[in-house]
């Protein structure tokens, strides 16, 4: 069966309500995610995001927790941002030194926002539309997926072999975590760390 990537994003309505309150967010002492009307803060790595009509400004705990975990990963590539929203995770990955980053989403507004934000930040991304179960996803060493528990469970078996070495998965409520654990364990990826914030869970998982 097919599930649109990015159509069912955890907390999307809350994120859209927060867009008008978009403020700079410092992440792990390394990154600054900011709207265009705020200034950079060197030496923090700068990620300028205009949310437009898409999800992902680092205001919502799902996005923020993904960034916190991404900031401490060893740099290895390639990276796949599945359900990319505004492209914030993919752009942050480039800023952190990941060289080969692909961002995909079912929603054309998200694809458009990701392309625009990549240009705004002067970073190179491969961006495209994808649907789980309809066509292959690229092989990645690092998977970033801020979706929902339901979509994450469908995503795991749709990933090509070999499975990613690292997975950062978000958009779940805590009660959905065991099901996501099971789906990724079936492809050899197991949990390392869980971050809970404001009723949302984000998982760091590792292959092997």
Buried (B, 14 or more C-beta within 10 A) or exposed (E): EEBBBBBBBBBBEBBBEBBEEBEBBEBEEBBBBBBEEEEEEEEBBBBBBBBBEBBBBBBBBBBBBBBBBBBEBEEBBBBBBBBBBBBBBBBBBBBBEBEBBBBBBBBEBBBBBBBBBBEBBEBEBBBBBBBBBBEEBBBBBBBBBBBBBBBBBBBBEBBEEEBBBBBBBBBBBEEBBEBBBEBBEEBEBEBEEBBBBEEBBBBBBBBE
